[in-house]
Amino acid sequence: MKSVIRFFSAAAFLGAAMPAQADVVIGTVLPLSGVNASGGEDLRRGMELALKEINAKGGVLGEPLRIIYEDSGNNPQRAIDAARKLVSVDKVALVIGEYSSGITIPLGQYLVGEGFPHINAVSTSGLVRNIGATSFSMVGLDNVSTKFAAEDVLAHGWKKVALMAMNNAFGQGIASNFERQFKEMGGEISTTIIYTSGQTSYKRELQQAETSKPDAYVFTAYGADGGLIVQEAYELGLRDEKPWYSIQMTMHDADTPAEFKEGLFGMDVDYTAAGNDSYLKSYEAAYGQAFASAWSGYAHDTILFAAAALNKAGSTDRAAVIDGIRKVGAEGISGVTGEIKLDDDGQRVWQPYQKLVVKDGKPTRVE
């Protein structure tokens, strides 16, 4: 009996002295329901592909990497509550999120207030730059994307445009930057319409834009909102009368029926900037379809960057992780979206874009 007691005592001691290995865990907050659900799911898919790659190569810090996904429901407070759970209950090493700038900003501000590392994968509002010292971005911000869009619109010969954008941090940033840059380049804005997201109809806003008699319509929209705007513009005959141009087209492409979007012009971030189609092949093999948006590659690269930062940190200690992010950001890494290096504010230095037109129901690159 004594030998049995000694055996269990020794085993208990060894168990305490040598704890079982545990996964390294990071958290992410995405809109997996609500108006942006299709975009959120596309990001999750990109993250899962990166996770598979990382764990096939030995994981992070010698352990498997795991991601906990939380649904924001496209609601700022729900996103903050999810982040609070990830930090205090799940004890994750860092938090990634969200999708919409209007939610990413308060989410990031909460995490910065806690002194916790936050990584923004896809939100592009210029206000993201001011979230705080422990917030970092894997994507270029609006002042760069709108300049690209303004140049492209003018290159088409459309000098007078009606502009539509949603009433949140992202939409307001797109509208103000595009309007300023377009005018500086010699263009004219016939009207700017800031609409409320989540409406059941946008015909009133569309008819208001039509009365300004533009050469073309320029808009930006999330998911189901964008699908409805394009459909109702078609039903009102506005698609036949004048060209339409979408800033960050793939945000709503998956939610727009093919018969309404044919011939739609636009731009978006470039997810094949590295000249590498292996990611597209991996995505198609895993999910049986092409990208639902341009953003899954940025979500993919965010996980690669996070893993590199954790390895650089050498632990999941909060201060070490923040330092690891800064060091990797200064050195740079190569992803499917190209080189990722961060400036002194923790924002991506270089950002590729692509010109698009919908052909046969699909966004097609214009060279």
C-alpha positions in Angstrom: 0.0 0.0 0.0 2.8 2.4 0.9 4.4 1.7 -2.5 1.2 2.6 -4.2 0.9 5.8 -2.2 4.5 6.6 -3.1 3.8 6.0 -6.8 0.9 8.4 -6.9 2.7 11.0 -4.9 5.6 10.8 -7.2 3.3 11.0 -10.2 1.5 14.0 -8.8 4.8 15.7 -8.1 6.1 15.0 -11.7 2.7 16.3 -13.1 3.2 19.5 -11.2 6.8 19.9 -12.1 6.2 19.0 -15.8 2.8 20.4 -16.9 1.2 19.1 -20.1 2.0 21.0 -23.2 -0.8 23.4 -24.3 -1.7 25.1 -27.5 -0.8 28.7 -28.2 -4.1 30.5 -28.5 -5.0 33.8 -30.3 -8.4 35.3 -30.6 -10.3 37.0 -33.4 -13.6 38.9 -33.5 -15.4 38.7 -36.9 -19.0 39.4 -38.2 -20.1 35.8 -38.6 -23.7 36.9 -38.6 -25.5 40.1 -39.8 -25.0 42.2 -42.9 -21.3 41.4 -43.2 -21.5 37.7 -42.5 -20.3 36.7 -46.0 -17.2 38.9 -45.5 -16.6 37.5 -42.0 -16.8 34.0 -43.2 -14.3 34.7 -46.0 -11.8 36.1 -43.4 -12.3 33.0 -41.3 -11.5 30.8 -44.3 -8.3 32.7 -44.9 -7.3 32.4 -41.3 -7.9 28.7 -41.3 -5.7 28.1 -44.3 -2.9 30.0 -42.6 -3.4 28.1 -39.4 -3.1 24.8 -41.3 0.2 26.0 -42.9 1.6 27.1 -39.6 0.8 23.9 -37.7 2.1 21.8 -40.5 5.5 23.5 -40.0 5.5 22.9 -36.2 3.2 25.5 -34.9 4.2 28.5 -32.7 6.8 28.4 -29.9 7.0 24.6 -30.5 3.3 24.1 -29.8 0.1 23.9 -32.0 -1.5 27.3 -32.7 -5.2 27.6 -32.1 -7.7 30.4 -33.0 -10.8 31.2 -31.0 -13.4 32.8 -33.2 -16.0 35.2 -31.7 -19.0 36.6 -33.6 -19.5 40.4 -33.4 -22.9 40.2 -35.0 -21.9 43.5 -36.7 -22.4 45.2 -33.4 -19.7 47.4 -31.6 -20.7 46.5 -28.1 -21.0 42.8 -28.8 -17.5 43.0 -30.4 -16.1 44.6 -27.2 -17.8 42.0 -25.0 -16.2 39.3 -27.2 -12.8 40.9 -26.9 -13.2 41.1 -23.1 -14.0 37.4 -23.0 -11.0 36.5 -25.1 -8.6 38.5 -22.9 -10.0 37.7 -19.4 -11.4 34.2 -19.8 -9.6 32.6 -22.8 -6.3 34.3 -22.0 -5.4 34.6 -25.6 -2.0 36.0 -26.7 -3.5 38.7 -28.9 -6.8 39.7 -30.5 -7.5 40.3 -34.2 -10.5 42.2 -35.5 -13.0 43.2 -36.6 -14.1 43.8 -40.3 -15.9 47.1 -40.4 -13.8 50.2 -39.4 -16.8 51.4 -37.3 -16.4 48.3 -35.1 -12.7 47.8 -35.4 -12.0 51.3 -33.9 -13.9 50.8 -30.6 -12.7 47.2 -30.4 -9.1 48.3 -30.8 -9.6 51.2 -28.3 -10.8 48.8 -25.7 -7.8 46.5 -26.2 -5.4 49.4 -26.2 -7.0 50.6 -23.0 -6.2 47.2 -21.5 -2.6 47.5 -22.8 -3.3 44.4 -25.0 -2.0 43.7 -28.5 -4.6 44.3 -31.2 -4.1 43.5 -34.9 -6.4 45.0 -37.6 -6.6 42.7 -40.6 -8.8 44.5 -43.1 -10.3 47.8 -41.8 -9.0 50.8 -43.8 -10.5 54.0 -42.2 -7.8 56.6 -41.7 -9.0 56.8 -38.1 -7.5 53.4 -37.5 -4.1 55.0 -37.3 -5.2 56.8 -34.1 -6.4 53.7 -32.2 -3.3 53.6 -30.0 0.2 52.3 -29.4 -0.7 48.6 -29.1 -2.8 48.4 -32.3 -1.3 47.4 -35.6 -2.7 47.1 -39.2 -2.0 44.6 -41.9 -3.7 46.7 -44.6 -3.2 50.1 -46.1 -5.6 52.9 -45.1 -8.2 54.9 -47.0 -6.0 57.9 -48.0 -4.1 55.5 -50.3 -7.1 53.5 -51.7 -9.2 56.6 -52.5 -6.3 58.2 -54.4 -6.1 55.0 -56.5 -9.8 55.0 -57.1 -9.9 58.7 -58.0 -7.2 58.3 -60.6 -8.9 55.2 -62.1 -12.3 57.0 -62.3 -10.8 60.0 -64.1 -8.9 57.6 -66.4 -12.3 56.3 -67.6 -13.2 59.9 -68.6 -15.8 60.4 -65.9 -15.2 63.9 -64.6 -18.5 64.5 -62.7 -19.6 61.8 -60.3 -22.3 61.2 -57.6 -20.7 59.7 -54.5 -22.4 57.3 -52.1 -21.0 55.9 -48.8 -22.3 54.4 -45.6 -22.6 56.5 -42.4 -19.7 55.1 -40.3 -16.0 55.6 -39.8 -15.1 53.7 -43.0 -17.7 55.3 -45.2 -17.1 58.8 -44.0 -13.3 58.3 -44.5 -13.8 57.0 -48.1 -16.2 59.9 -48.9 -14.0 62.7 -47.5 -10.8 61.4 -49.0 -12.2 60.6 -52.4 -14.0 63.9 -52.7 -10.9 65.9 -51.8 -8.5 63.9 -54.0 -11.0 63.8 -56.9 -11.4 67.6 -56.8 -7.6 68.1 -56.6 -7.3 66.0 -59.8 -9.8 68.2 -61.6 -12.9 66.2 -61.0 -16.3 67.4 -59.8 -18.6 65.8 -57.2 -22.2 66.3 -58.2 -23.5 65.2 -54.8 -22.3 63.2 -51.8 -24.9 60.9 -50.2 -24.1 59.4 -46.8 -26.6 56.6 -46.2 -27.6 54.5 -43.2 -26.5 50.8 -43.4 -29.0 48.1 -43.0 -32.0 49.7 -44.8 -34.6 47.6 -46.6 -34.4 49.9 -49.7 -32.0 52.6 -51.1 -34.3 53.8 -53.9 -34.7 57.3 -52.2 -30.9 57.7 -52.1 -30.5 56.4 -55.6 -33.1 58.8 -57.0 -31.5 61.7 -55.1 -28.1 60.8 -56.7 -29.7 60.7 -60.2 -31.1 64.2 -59.9 -27.5 65.5 -59.7 -26.9 64.4 -63.3 -23.5 62.8 -62.9 -21.3 61.3 -65.6 -21.0 58.2 -63.4 -21.9 56.9 -59.9 -19.2 56.0 -57.4 -20.1 54.1 -54.2 -18.9 51.9 -51.5 -21.0 49.4 -49.5 -20.8 46.3 -47.3 -22.2 42.9 -48.1 -26.0 42.8 -48.4 -26.2 46.6 -48.5 -24.1 46.7 -51.7 -26.1 43.9 -53.3 -29.3 45.8 -52.7 -27.9 49.1 -53.9 -26.7 47.5 -57.2 -30.0 45.6 -57.6 -32.2 48.7 -57.1 -30.0 50.8 -59.3 -30.6 48.2 -62.0 -34.3 48.1 -61.4 -34.5 51.9 -61.6 -32.7 51.9 -64.9 -29.7 53.7 -63.5 -27.2 51.0 -64.5 -28.2 51.4 -68.1 -28.0 55.2 -68.1 -24.5 55.7 -66.6 -21.5 53.7 -65.5 -21.1 52.6 -61.9 -17.9 52.3 -60.0 -17.5 50.4 -56.7 -14.7 51.3 -54.2 -13.6 48.0 -52.7 -15.9 46.0 -54.9 -15.5 42.5 -53.4 -17.0 43.6 -50.0 -20.4 43.2 -51.6 -19.8 41.0 -54.7 -20.8 37.7 -53.0 -24.1 39.3 -52.0 -24.9 40.8 -55.4 -26.9 38.6 -57.9 -25.0 38.2 -61.2 -27.7 39.6 -63.4 -27.5 43.0 -61.6 -23.7 43.5 -61.5 -22.6 42.7 -65.0 -20.4 45.6 -66.3 -19.8 47.1 -62.9 -16.4 48.8 -62.6 -14.4 49.2 -59.5 -11.2 48.6 -57.5 -10.1 46.6 -54.5 -7.1 45.6 -52.6 -4.9 43.2 -54.5 -4.6 39.7 -53.0 -2.2 38.3 -55.6 0.4 41.1 -55.5 3.2 38.6 -54.8 2.5 37.0 -58.2 1.6 33.9 -56.3 -1.5 31.8 -57.3 -0.8 29.0 -54.9 -3.0 30.6 -52.3 -6.0 30.8 -54.7 -5.4 27.1 -55.5 -5.3 26.2 -51.8 -8.5 28.2 -51.2 -10.4 26.5 -54.1 -9.2 23.1 -53.0 -10.4 23.7 -49.4 -13.7 25.4 -50.1 -14.7 24.4 -53.7 -14.9 27.9 -55.0 -12.9 31.0 -55.7 -12.4 33.8 -53.2 -15.6 35.4 -52.0 -13.8 38.7 -51.6 -10.4 40.3 -51.9 -9.9 40.1 -48.1 -9.3 36.5 -47.2 -5.6 36.9 -48.3 -5.2 39.7 -45.7 -6.8 37.6 -43.0 -4.4 34.8 -44.0 -1.4 37.0 -43.8 -2.5 38.4 -40.5 -2.2 35.0 -39.0 1.2 34.5 -40.6 2.3 37.8 -39.1 0.9 37.0 -35.7 2.7 33.6 -35.6 6.0 35.3 -36.6 5.5 37.9 -33.9 4.8 35.3 -31.2 7.9 33.3 -32.3 9.9 36.5 -32.2 8.5 37.3 -28.7 9.6 33.9 -27.4 6.6 33.7 -25.2 2.9 34.8 -24.9 3.8 37.4 -22.3 1.9 40.6 -23.2 4.8 43.0 -23.3 6.9 40.5 -25.2 4.2 39.9 -27.8 3.8 43.7 -28.4 7.6 43.9 -28.8 7.6 40.9 -31.1 4.9 42.6 -33.3 7.0 45.8 -33.5 10.2 43.9 -34.4 8.5 41.8 -37.1 6.8 44.9 -38.5 10.1 46.7 -38.8 11.8 43.7 -40.4 8.9 42.8 -42.7 7.5 39.4 -43.8 6.3 38.1 -47.2 2.7 37.0 -47.5 0.2 36.3 -50.3 -0.6 40.0 -50.4 3.0 41.0 -50.8 5.5 42.4 -48.3 4.2 43.5 -45.0 6.2 46.1 -43.1 4.8 48.6 -40.6 5.6 52.3 -40.1 6.2 54.0 -36.7 2.4 54.1 -36.1 2.1 50.3 -36.6 0.4 50.7 -40.0 1.2 48.9 -43.2 3.7 50.8 -45.3 2.9 49.5 -48.8 -0.4 48.4 -50.2 -1.2 46.9 -53.6 -4.6 47.5 -55.4 -6.3 46.2 -58.5 -8.7 47.6 -61.1 -11.8 45.5 -61.7 -14.8 45.0 -64.0 -17.5 42.4 -63.6 -17.5 40.0 -66.6 -19.6 36.9 -66.8 -20.8 37.6 -63.2 -17.3 37.7 -61.7 -14.9 40.6 -60.8 -12.1 40.5 -63.4 -8.8 42.2 -63.2 -8.2 45.0 -65.7 -4.5 45.3 -66.6 
